């Protein structure tokens, strides 16, 4: 898996084939990219970069050409309250990269 460093995103000249926003509780988001067949998360220093809003993600990638983008949400609550383990397939929802006015 490739590490896409946040400091190199502004100089990224290749199209981003896929941008996945992984949504967690408490407004924490991680971004996974697929660029030229390489997949990986966006890192800041040695850790995955935590984004705290969808607007922050849009702002960081506003200069990039993103061919497809979506959000994946995963919650641990089913298993925590004794419900059966959920399916391993996550649902992906469209994620607009357009900045609202």
Residue frames as a rotation matrix with the C-alpha (Angstrom) as fourth column:
UNK 1
0.583 0.812 0.000 0.00
0.812 -0.583 0.000 0.00
0.000 0.000 -1.000 0.00
UNK 2
-0.268 -0.652 0.709 1.29
0.661 -0.660 -0.357 3.45
0.701 0.373 0.608 -0.94
UNK 3
0.030 0.229 -0.973 1.52
0.829 -0.550 -0.104 6.38
-0.559 -0.803 -0.206 1.46
UNK 4
0.127 0.079 0.989 0.40
0.712 -0.702 -0.036 9.65
0.691 0.708 -0.145 -0.14
UNK 5
-0.470 -0.404 -0.785 2.04
0.861 -0.406 -0.306 12.41
-0.195 -0.820 0.539 1.89
UNK 6
0.529 0.788 -0.314 -0.06
0.741 -0.610 -0.280 15.50
-0.413 -0.085 -0.907 2.51
UNK 7
0.121 -0.569 -0.813 2.86
-0.058 -0.822 0.566 17.81
-0.991 -0.022 -0.132 1.70
UNK 8
-0.852 -0.499 0.161 3.00
0.091 0.162 0.983 16.38
-0.516 0.852 -0.093 -1.85
UNK 9
-0.047 0.929 0.367 -0.71
0.823 0.244 -0.513 16.72
-0.567 0.278 -0.776 -2.63
UNK 10
0.507 0.287 -0.812 -0.41
-0.076 -0.924 -0.374 20.36
-0.858 0.251 -0.447 -3.86
UNK 11
-0.287 -0.696 -0.658 2.19
-0.786 -0.221 0.577 19.28
-0.547 0.683 -0.483 -6.45
UNK 12
-0.373 0.227 0.900 0.18
0.294 0.948 -0.117 16.24
-0.880 0.221 -0.421 -7.61
UNK 13
-0.529 0.109 -0.842 -0.25
-0.712 -0.597 0.371 16.60
-0.462 0.795 0.393 -11.36
UNK 14
-0.945 0.202 -0.256 -1.79
0.010 0.803 0.595 13.21
0.326 0.560 -0.761 -12.14
UNK 15
-0.070 0.989 0.131 -5.53
-0.654 -0.145 0.742 12.59
0.753 -0.034 0.657 -12.05
UNK 16
-0.752 0.007 0.659 -6.87
-0.563 0.511 -0.649 10.91
-0.341 -0.859 -0.381 -8.94
UNK 17
-0.763 0.445 -0.470 -8.76
-0.121 0.615 0.779 7.86
0.635 0.651 -0.415 -10.20
UNK 18
0.287 0.854 -0.434 -10.64
0.421 0.295 0.858 7.33
0.861 -0.429 -0.275 -6.95
UNK 19
-0.709 -0.379 0.594 -10.88
-0.363 -0.526 -0.769 9.26
0.604 -0.761 0.236 -3.68
UNK 20
0.084 0.700 -0.709 -12.47
0.504 0.584 0.636 7.41
0.859 -0.411 -0.304 -0.75
UNK 21
-0.346 -0.080 0.935 -13.49
-0.684 -0.661 -0.310 9.29
0.643 -0.746 0.174 2.38
UNK 22
-0.292 0.201 -0.935 -13.60
0.516 0.856 0.023 6.88
0.805 -0.476 -0.354 5.33
UNK 23
-0.040 0.434 0.900 -15.94
-0.541 -0.766 0.346 8.35
0.840 -0.473 0.266 7.93
UNK 24
-0.515 -0.139 -0.846 -15.59
0.596 0.652 -0.469 7.52
0.617 -0.745 -0.253 11.61
UNK 25
0.499 0.736 -0.457 -17.37
0.831 -0.258 0.493 8.76
0.245 -0.626 -0.741 14.72
UNK 26
0.440 -0.238 -0.866 -16.75
0.542 -0.698 0.468 12.26
-0.716 -0.675 -0.178 16.10
UNK 27
0.967 0.040 -0.251 -16.12
-0.159 -0.676 -0.719 13.90
-0.198 0.736 -0.647 12.71
UNK 28
-0.062 -0.993 0.096 -12.91
-0.470 0.114 0.875 12.04
-0.880 0.009 -0.474 11.94
UNK 29
0.940 0.324 -0.103 -12.21
-0.217 0.338 -0.916 11.22
-0.262 0.884 0.388 8.30
UNK 30
-0.178 -0.957 0.228 -9.34
-0.040 0.239 0.970 9.41
-0.983 0.163 -0.081 6.59
UNK 31
0.614 0.343 -0.711 -8.78
-0.673 -0.243 -0.698 9.72
-0.413 0.907 0.081 2.85
UNK 32
-0.042 -0.548 0.836 -7.69
0.242 0.806 0.540 6.82
-0.969 0.225 0.098 0.65
UNK 33
0.259 0.041 -0.965 -6.53
-0.785 -0.573 -0.235 7.52
-0.563 0.819 -0.116 -2.90
UNK 34
0.325 -0.259 0.910 -6.06
0.580 0.814 0.025 5.46
-0.747 0.520 0.415 -6.03
UNK 35
0.602 -0.260 -0.755 -3.62
-0.592 -0.779 -0.204 7.12
-0.535 0.570 -0.623 -8.44
UNK 36
0.096 -0.569 -0.817 -2.10
-0.940 0.220 -0.263 5.32
0.329 0.792 -0.514 -11.45
UNK 37
0.380 0.164 -0.910 -3.01
-0.136 0.983 0.120 1.93
0.915 0.078 0.396 -9.99
UNK 38
-0.701 -0.620 -0.353 -1.45
0.314 0.176 -0.933 2.70
0.641 -0.765 0.071 -6.60
UNK 39
0.432 0.897 0.099 -3.70
0.161 -0.184 0.970 2.74
0.888 -0.403 -0.223 -3.54
UNK 40
-0.440 -0.541 -0.717 -3.10
0.791 0.144 -0.595 4.16
0.425 -0.828 0.365 -0.11
UNK 41
0.586 0.640 -0.496 -4.09
0.808 -0.502 0.308 6.59
-0.052 -0.581 -0.812 2.60
UNK 42
0.411 -0.407 0.816 -3.05
0.034 -0.887 -0.460 10.23
0.911 0.217 -0.351 2.86
UNK 43
0.335 -0.424 -0.841 -0.36
0.925 0.320 0.207 10.62
0.181 -0.847 0.500 5.55
UNK 44
0.709 -0.287 0.644 0.94
-0.316 -0.946 -0.074 13.54
0.631 -0.151 -0.761 7.55
UNK 45
-0.068 -0.840 0.538 4.39
-0.996 0.085 0.007 12.70
-0.052 -0.536 -0.843 8.88
UNK 46
-0.898 -0.370 -0.239 4.24
-0.386 0.922 0.022 9.01
0.212 0.112 -0.971 9.90
UNK 47
-0.661 0.730 0.175 0.50
0.246 0.431 -0.868 8.79
-0.709 -0.531 -0.465 10.65
UNK 48
-0.355 0.639 0.683 -2.63
0.899 0.033 0.436 8.77
0.256 0.768 -0.586 8.52
UNK 49
-0.964 0.022 0.265 -3.89
-0.042 -0.997 -0.068 12.34
0.263 -0.077 0.962 8.16
UNK 50
-0.375 0.877 -0.302 -7.06
0.860 0.207 -0.466 12.99
-0.346 -0.434 -0.832 10.15
UNK 51
-0.788 0.299 0.538 -9.47
0.078 -0.819 0.569 15.36
0.611 0.490 0.622 8.49
UNK 52
-0.842 0.429 -0.328 -12.18
0.363 -0.001 -0.932 16.93
-0.400 -0.903 -0.155 10.65
UNK 53
0.069 0.918 -0.391 -14.72
-0.228 -0.367 -0.902 18.04
-0.971 0.151 0.184 8.06
UNK 54
0.355 0.132 0.925 -15.77
0.787 0.492 -0.373 17.29
-0.504 0.861 0.070 4.51
UNK 55
1.000 0.011 0.008 -14.95
0.013 -0.881 -0.473 20.91
0.002 0.473 -0.881 3.63
UNK 56
0.352 -0.934 0.061 -11.36
-0.602 -0.176 0.779 20.42
-0.717 -0.312 -0.624 4.78
UNK 57
-0.093 -0.337 0.937 -11.05
0.442 0.830 0.342 17.45
-0.892 0.445 0.072 2.39
UNK 58
0.683 0.422 0.597 -12.55
0.715 -0.215 -0.666 19.42
-0.153 0.881 -0.448 -0.50
UNK 59
0.904 -0.366 -0.222 -10.20
-0.355 -0.930 0.090 22.32
-0.239 -0.002 -0.971 0.19
UNK 60
0.066 -0.944 0.324 -7.06
-0.335 0.285 0.898 20.14
-0.940 -0.167 -0.297 0.21
UNK 61
-0.430 -0.207 0.879 -8.01
0.566 0.696 0.441 18.48
-0.703 0.687 -0.182 -3.09
UNK 62
0.481 0.753 -0.449 -9.67
0.131 -0.568 -0.812 21.46
-0.867 0.332 -0.372 -4.83
UNK 63
0.107 -0.519 -0.848 -6.86
-0.847 -0.494 0.196 21.79
-0.521 0.697 -0.492 -7.39
UNK 64
-0.778 -0.443 0.445 -6.89
-0.240 0.864 0.442 18.06
-0.580 0.237 -0.779 -8.24
UNK 65
-0.210 0.705 -0.677 -8.87
-0.902 0.126 0.412 16.36
0.376 0.698 0.610 -10.96
UNK 66
-0.693 0.094 0.715 -10.79
-0.414 0.760 -0.501 13.64
-0.590 -0.644 -0.488 -9.09
UNK 67
-0.794 0.340 -0.505 -12.46
-0.413 0.309 0.857 11.16
0.447 0.888 -0.105 -11.44
UNK 68
0.202 0.889 -0.411 -14.63
0.098 0.399 0.912 9.48
0.975 -0.224 -0.007 -8.79
UNK 69
-0.815 -0.409 0.411 -15.19
-0.339 -0.239 -0.910 10.06
0.470 -0.881 0.056 -5.10
UNK 70
0.265 0.918 -0.295 -17.31
-0.064 0.322 0.945 8.47
0.962 -0.231 0.144 -2.44
UNK 71
-0.281 -0.254 0.925 -17.72
-0.905 -0.250 -0.343 8.14
0.318 -0.934 -0.160 1.33
UNK 72
-0.092 0.171 -0.981 -17.60
0.161 0.975 0.155 4.89
0.983 -0.144 -0.117 3.29
UNK 73
-0.046 0.131 0.990 -19.05
-0.902 -0.430 0.015 4.84
0.428 -0.893 0.138 6.79
UNK 74
-0.127 -0.051 -0.991 -18.34
0.203 0.976 -0.076 2.04
0.971 -0.210 -0.114 9.21
UNK 75
0.093 0.216 0.972 -19.67
-0.854 -0.485 0.190 1.88
0.512 -0.847 0.139 12.74
UNK 76
-0.774 -0.478 -0.415 -18.74
-0.206 0.810 -0.549 -0.58
0.598 -0.339 -0.726 15.50
UNK 77
-0.513 0.546 0.662 -22.00
-0.858 -0.303 -0.415 -0.20
-0.026 -0.781 0.624 17.42
UNK 78
0.427 0.715 -0.554 -23.79
-0.698 0.650 0.301 -3.35
0.576 0.258 0.776 16.16
UNK 79
0.076 -0.481 -0.873 -21.16
0.256 0.856 -0.449 -5.65
0.964 -0.189 0.188 17.62
UNK 80
-0.823 -0.449 0.349 -20.79
-0.164 -0.401 -0.901 -3.50
0.544 -0.799 0.257 20.75
UNK 81
-0.366 0.766 0.529 -24.46
-0.925 -0.238 -0.295 -3.96
-0.100 -0.597 0.796 21.69
UNK 82
-0.495 0.065 0.867 -24.61
-0.269 0.937 -0.224 -7.69
-0.826 -0.344 -0.446 20.95
UNK 83
0.638 0.673 -0.374 -26.11
-0.568 0.082 -0.819 -7.60
-0.521 0.735 0.435 17.46
UNK 84
0.672 -0.396 0.626 -24.75
0.562 0.823 -0.082 -10.05
-0.483 0.407 0.776 14.90
UNK 85
-0.367 -0.873 -0.321 -21.55
0.234 -0.421 0.876 -9.12
-0.900 0.246 0.358 13.12
UNK 86
0.524 0.622 -0.581 -22.40
-0.361 -0.456 -0.814 -7.13
-0.771 0.636 -0.014 10.02
UNK 87
0.871 -0.150 0.468 -21.53
0.471 0.527 -0.707 -8.03
-0.140 0.836 0.530 6.46
UNK 88
0.005 -0.978 -0.208 -17.97
0.672 -0.150 0.725 -7.42
-0.741 -0.143 0.656 5.38
UNK 89
-0.353 -0.074 0.933 -19.10
0.871 -0.390 0.299 -5.38
0.342 0.918 0.202 2.38
UNK 90
-0.528 0.123 -0.840 -19.30
0.437 -0.809 -0.393 -1.65
-0.728 -0.575 0.373 3.15
UNK 91
0.466 0.718 0.517 -21.73
0.866 -0.250 -0.434 0.68
-0.182 0.650 -0.738 1.47
UNK 92
-0.691 -0.708 -0.145 -20.23
0.624 -0.686 0.373 3.56
-0.363 0.168 0.916 -0.47
UNK 93
0.496 0.850 -0.180 -22.16
0.683 -0.509 -0.524 6.79
-0.537 0.137 -0.833 -0.99
UNK 94
0.305 -0.382 0.872 -21.36
0.750 -0.469 -0.467 9.45
0.587 0.797 0.143 -3.59
UNK 95
0.236 -0.337 -0.912 -19.16
0.712 -0.579 0.398 12.26
-0.662 -0.743 0.103 -2.26
UNK 96
0.835 0.128 0.535 -19.19
0.490 -0.616 -0.617 15.58
0.251 0.777 -0.577 -4.10
UNK 97
-0.125 -0.959 -0.254 -15.83
0.978 -0.162 0.134 17.29
-0.170 -0.231 0.958 -4.47
UNK 98
-0.033 0.192 0.981 -17.51
0.520 -0.835 0.181 20.59
0.854 0.516 -0.072 -5.39
UNK 99
-0.856 -0.259 -0.448 -17.00
0.517 -0.461 -0.722 23.42
-0.020 -0.849 0.528 -2.92
UNK 100
0.209 0.977 0.034 -20.33
0.974 -0.211 0.084 24.94
0.089 0.016 -0.996 -1.85
UNK 101
-0.337 -0.284 0.898 -20.70
0.378 -0.914 -0.147 28.69
0.862 0.290 0.416 -2.11
